[in-house]
Amino acid sequence: MEKKTSADKYLYISAAALESAGEAENFFKFLCTEKETQLIAQRLYVAKLLSENRVYSEIVKETGASSATVSRVKRAMATDRKYFTKLLSKLNEQL
């Protein structure tokens, strides 16, 4: 596992300090290009669809993500299913 730097820690603490969707939007506009934000959003939405047991072909069609991206997200979810279940549950509560 990579060693976390002071910059890494600062990023994660900053993200944890966000209090609203508006703050999060400004945070990502400040830190990321529009394309980077879209890619992050796409991967998170792929995770949501995978958690709903949607098939790859549907996910690719709906999100525009490549099958490699869907596979990468699925592998990430498999490494810590408990975390992703909790995260997606929290998100679904807020939507």
N, C-alpha and C positions, 0 to 999 in steps of 0.2 A: 504494500500500500504506500502511496506517495505521502511524503511528509507535508503537513499543512504549514504554509508560510503565514507570516503576519498578514499579508495581503488577502490570502484565502480566508483567514479568520475574520478579517474586517468585512469582507463581502458577505459571509454567512450571517454575521451579527447584524449587518445593515439590512439584509433581506428579512431577518426575523423581527426587526423593529418596525416593519411596514404595518400600518394600521387599517388600510383600506385598499380597495381595488384601484382607486384613483392614484394613491401613492405608489402602488405597484406599477401602474402604467407609466408614471413619470420616472420611476426607478429604471425600468427597462428602456425607456426612450433615452435616458441619460447614458446608460451603459452599453447598449447594444444597437446595432443597425436594425432597420426595419426587418431585413431578411433574417437576421439572427433571432430576433424575437419571434418571427413567424415559424422558424424551425423549432424553437423551444416549445411554442404553443402546439405545433403539429405533433411533436413527440408526446406531449402530455395528453393530447386528445387521442392519439393512438393507444396509449395506456388505458384510457377510459374505455375505448371500444374493445380492447383485448379483455378487460375485466368483465365485459358484458358477453364474453365468449363469441364475439363476432369472428368470422373467418377472414383470413388474410386478404382474399380478393375483394371483399366488401370494404375492408379498411383502406386498402390501396385506392380503390375507386372513390371512396368518400373523402379521404384526406389528401390524396395526391402524394402521399409518402411512398417511397419505394418499398418493395418487399424486403430489401436488406434493412431498411430503417425499422419496419415492423418487427422483423426478427431481432434486431438489436434491442428494441424496447422490450420485447417479450423476454429476452435473456436477462435484461436488467431487472425486470419484475420478478423473475424466478429466483434471483439471488437474494431478494428480501421481500418475499410475498407479504409478510405481516406489515411491513412499512407501507407498501403500495396500497394494500387494502385499507389501511387507516387513512392514508392521504386522500385516496379517491372517495372514501366515505365522508371525510370532512368537506371536500369540494362539493359533493352531491348535496350535502346539507345546506350549503350556502347558495346553491343555484336555484 
